[in-house]
Amino acid sequence: MQIIDLHCDTILHLMDKPELSLQNNNLSVDIKKLKAAKGLAQFFALFIDLAEHPNALQRCLAMIDIFYREMEANSTAIALAHSYQELLSHQQAGKIGAFLTIEEGGALEGRLENLRNFYRLGIRLLTLTWNYPNEIGYPNCKEAFRTKGLTQFGQQVVKEMNQLGMIIDVSHLSDQGFYDVLALSSKPFVASHSNARAVCNHGRNLTDDMIRRLGEKGGVMGINFCGEFLGGTEFSKMDDMVAHIKHIYNVGGIEVLALGTDFDGIESKLEIATIGEIDTLIEGLRKNGFTEREIDKIAYKNTLRVIQECL
């Protein structure tokens, strides 16, 4: 069993605490824990809080530097992947693939050349918004934003990402923004760390219609381990994860399911505390009647397909 995780915030902690290392740390994700999880690939988000860092581009570039320094320091175990083929090459060399992502489209500062330069620096997924409106669109954290869609610049970003070969991520995006991406994107897209709104009524989660449409588009949604989005509590339980997975399976089919833990970006108490403990969820799925073929799809194969189609 292999694993691809679509979202973690580990780089933020390495940025703010230079004494920490990606090799071995007290966080939820490090190389040692990824090896224990049989990690095929980890998506590392460069998370930017616009309220704390109004110069988002500068902050993002500083985080990219931290990421590259960690890749260089641990080059025998992990390597940046730019494409599907490169990920397979890393796997053959016995290395974990690392995909670099940005969680906050405000890092583009409203300029397409910044998107292209981020692509040149290895960024392969962009979460269009976080919890603030930006030049691209609106977040889903406020009811008033949910009917607001992509801006004209946001529409240009979607088309340019398709052209470049980048994965569009609609986690945190407004409901109307989701449907705008659905209409505009010529390729599959993802909700990298979102659950089912019908199971837990939170704006960060997708409605049943969104889940169906995302599946029909060939995209995936990564199950988020944050308790607030699972059961609406401060405790993240494996049983709640399984409940979401069952619902999403029934609504959108097996092909739409993936993992997007949100590790190192979660404040709630965790039953599955690290990526190295992911077998707890795998066993939970087995006990709930999921076949090995279905578990493989959830754990990595569906995301691998999206990587192949988009990158």
Secondary structure as the mmCIF struct_conf table of DSSP 4:
data_model
#
loop_
_struct_conf.conf_type_id
_struct_conf.id
_struct_conf.beg_label_comp_id
_struct_conf.beg_label_asym_id
_struct_conf.beg_label_seq_id
_struct_conf.end_label_comp_id
_struct_conf.end_label_asym_id
_struct_conf.end_label_seq_id
STRN STRN1 ILE A 3 CYS A 8
HELX_RH_AL_P HELX_RH_AL_P1 THR A 10 ASP A 16
TURN_TY1_P TURN_TY1_P1 PRO A 18 GLU A 19
BEND BEND1 LEU A 22 ASN A 24
BEND BEND2 ASN A 26 SER A 28
HELX_RH_AL_P HELX_RH_AL_P2 ILE A 31 ALA A 36
TURN_TY1_P TURN_TY1_P2 ALA A 37 LYS A 38
STRN STRN2 GLY A 39 PHE A 47
TURN_TY1_P TURN_TY1_P3 LEU A 50 GLU A 52
BEND BEND3 PRO A 54 PRO A 54
HELX_RH_AL_P HELX_RH_AL_P3 ALA A 56 ALA A 73
TURN_TY1_P TURN_TY1_P4 ASN A 74 ALA A 77
STRN STRN3 ILE A 78 LEU A 80
BEND BEND4 SER A 83 SER A 83
HELX_RH_AL_P HELX_RH_AL_P4 TYR A 84 GLN A 92
TURN_TY1_P TURN_TY1_P5 ALA A 93 GLY A 94
STRN STRN4 ILE A 96 GLU A 103
HELX_RH_3T_P HELX_RH_3T_P1 GLY A 105 LEU A 108
TURN_TY1_P TURN_TY1_P6 GLU A 109 GLY A 110
HELX_RH_AL_P HELX_RH_AL_P5 LEU A 112 ARG A 120
TURN_TY1_P TURN_TY1_P7 LEU A 121 GLY A 122
STRN STRN5 ILE A 123 THR A 127
BEND BEND5 TRP A 130 TYR A 132
BEND BEND6 GLU A 135 ILE A 136
STRN STRN6 PRO A 139 PRO A 139
BEND BEND7 ASN A 140 LYS A 142
HELX_RH_3T_P HELX_RH_3T_P2 GLU A 143 PHE A 145
TURN_TY1_P TURN_TY1_P8 ARG A 146 THR A 147
HELX_RH_AL_P HELX_RH_AL_P6 GLN A 152 LEU A 164
TURN_TY1_P TURN_TY1_P9 GLY A 165 GLY A 165
STRN STRN7 ILE A 167 ASP A 169
TURN_TY1_P TURN_TY1_P10 SER A 171 HIS A 172
STRN STRN8 LEU A 173 LEU A 173
HELX_RH_AL_P HELX_RH_AL_P7 ASP A 175 LEU A 184
BEND BEND8 SER A 186 LYS A 187
STRN STRN9 VAL A 190 ALA A 191
TURN_TY1_P TURN_TY1_P11 SER A 192 HIS A 193
STRN STRN10 ALA A 196 ALA A 196
TURN_TY1_P TURN_TY1_P12 ARG A 197 VAL A 199
BEND BEND9 CYS A 200 CYS A 200
TURN_TY1_P TURN_TY1_P13 GLY A 203 ARG A 204
BEND BEND10 ASN A 205 ASN A 205
STRN STRN11 LEU A 206 LEU A 206
HELX_LH_PP_P HELX_LH_PP_P1 THR A 207 THR A 207
HELX_RH_AL_P HELX_RH_AL_P8 ASP A 208 GLU A 216
TURN_TY1_P TURN_TY1_P14 LYS A 217 GLY A 218
STRN STRN12 VAL A 220 ILE A 223
HELX_LH_PP_P HELX_LH_PP_P2 ASN A 224 ASN A 224
HELX_RH_AL_P HELX_RH_AL_P9 GLY A 227 LEU A 230
TURN_TY1_P TURN_TY1_P15 GLY A 231 GLY A 231
BEND BEND11 GLY A 232 GLU A 234
STRN STRN13 PHE A 235 SER A 236
HELX_RH_AL_P HELX_RH_AL_P10 MET A 238 GLY A 252
HELX_RH_3T_P HELX_RH_3T_P3 ILE A 254 VAL A 256
STRN STRN14 LEU A 257 LEU A 259
STRN STRN15 PHE A 263 PHE A 263
TURN_TY1_P TURN_TY1_P16 ASP A 264 ASP A 264
BEND BEND12 GLY A 265 GLY A 265
BEND BEND13 SER A 268 SER A 268
STRN STRN16 LYS A 269 LEU A 270
BEND BEND14 GLU A 271 ILE A 272
BEND BEND15 THR A 274 THR A 274
HELX_RH_3T_P HELX_RH_3T_P4 ILE A 275 GLU A 277
TURN_TY1_P TURN_TY1_P17 ILE A 278 ILE A 278
HELX_RH_AL_P HELX_RH_AL_P11 ASP A 279 LYS A 287
TURN_TY1_P TURN_TY1_P18 ASN A 288 GLY A 289
HELX_RH_AL_P HELX_RH_AL_P12 GLU A 292 ASP A 296
HELX_RH_PI_P HELX_RH_PI_P1 LYS A 297 LYS A 301
HELX_RH_AL_P HELX_RH_AL_P13 ASN A 302 CYS A 310
#
